[in-house]
């Protein structure tokens, strides 16, 4: 679907003034279920087309909401309320831009610990146990590269047993083929070690 350039918008800077009445003097009011370190919370930002864009810091999300630039897609009943004299909102888990923004596409997804763990389902590529670290299939000491095709999620036990050995020397096999993930949402997954359950439908199969 094509979007007219007149509908494209750039996200405002984090310190941009808020448009809602009284929103310039926001304060946080906690209830008994709120998390004290609310500033560490992240809110998933979707494009107007529901394409995931980024995970915003809570303060930036509030600025966009107060300025009337986004709509709430999913509420978070455990989140704190942010209030000013004439405006109040409970931090949501997912918000959506009202205007479409064009995002540059980068085919190659950066390999980070978070992205690798998501690709391998947080399971050891050798035994299937819970992964705790990253292993180079062909050890770095034997010429292995730090790439999607040579790195796997690994449990501490397998990582210790394998050390700098080759799989053929141990008689081990991989549980799945090693391929770089593809899709815009993977650039977001590469930065997120933990995901809110309400984000999963927007992040594709790789988020599960």
Helices and strands as residue ranges (DSSP letters): G 5-7, G 23-25, E 27-29, G 38-40, E 42-46, E 52-57, H 58-66, E 70-74, E 81-83, E 88-90, E 94-97, H 113-119, E 133-136, G 140-142, E 151-154, H 156-162, H 167-170, H 185-189, G 197-202, G 205-207
